[in-house]
Amino acid sequence: MAAFAYREFGLSLHSSKRDLVYSRLLKRLHALGMHRFHDYCDLLESADGRGEHDLVVSALTTNVTHFFREGHHFDLLANLVVKPRLAELKSGARLRIWSAGCSSGMEPYSIAMTLLDVLPEAAQQNIRILATDVDPAILARARAGLFSADEVKPIPDRMKSWGVQQAEGGQQQIASKVQKLVRFGELNLMQDWPLRGPLDAIFCRNVAIYFDKQTQARLWQRFASLLAPGGMLFIGHSERLSGPAEAGFSSVGITAYCKL
């Protein structure tokens, strides 16, 4: 299982995680009527097991997120990426931001609200946010844009007034002008990226924690190749930029970097 998870998704499953992996995948074995992990691993390696891959990565990763998590990153996005370019953005200049590992969509929607807060007409400009994740089930929830009242509490009140609407059953619906800025897509970071640079900012937070140091270093390099000079890279609070790519960035805040 460890070799499969590393090869397909870059996940580093140390022996210390054996019990965690066992407990999370046991439900899949039961659902398939299997009794041995050896049989399950054989299924994953077979042509018939391709459909099971998405369920494996969903089980082995944790989609923990919330709106405006690590709020200083959104302040930096507004002050260093958007505000200095307001005039040209209003005139149709291109702005592209990637939320890599977007989970249920709270991160890209927070990015969109940040842009609209600074530039209310952002949805009518040449501005787009690409939001990707390897888990198709969590992407379906992200596209729906429906959240509970508790989940939307971290959204600043000034943004909540125009960014969130009441929906049926007490749920909260992300407003259409916020959703218009975001394009969701399924993407495995270990495979080819059908993205066209240059990008102005990349958010990849609490994703690299699942990778070993070597895989992280390759990931940072690939991000660097897509970013425009002056582009921003935001990573998780427990992650650190490392490897050859480090020399190409300057730190501009806590786990926030600017490409030189």
Salt bridges, closest charged atoms under 4 A:
GLU8 OE2 - ARG7 NE 3.23
ASP39 OD1 - ARG36 NH2 2.78
ASP42 OD2 - HIS38 NE2 3.34
GLU45 OE1 - ARG7 NH2 2.83
GLU52 OE2 - ARG28 NE 2.66
GLU70 OE1 - HIS73 ND1 3.88
GLU70 OE2 - HIS237 ND1 3.61
GLU88 OE1 - ARG85 NH2 3.16
GLU107 OE1 - ARG205 NE 2.75
ASP117 OD2 - ARG158 NH2 3.00
ASP150 OD1 - LYS153 NZ 3.13
GLU151 OE1 - ARG141 NH2 2.77
ASP157 OD1 - LYS160 NZ 3.92
ASP200 OD1 - ARG85 NH1 3.13
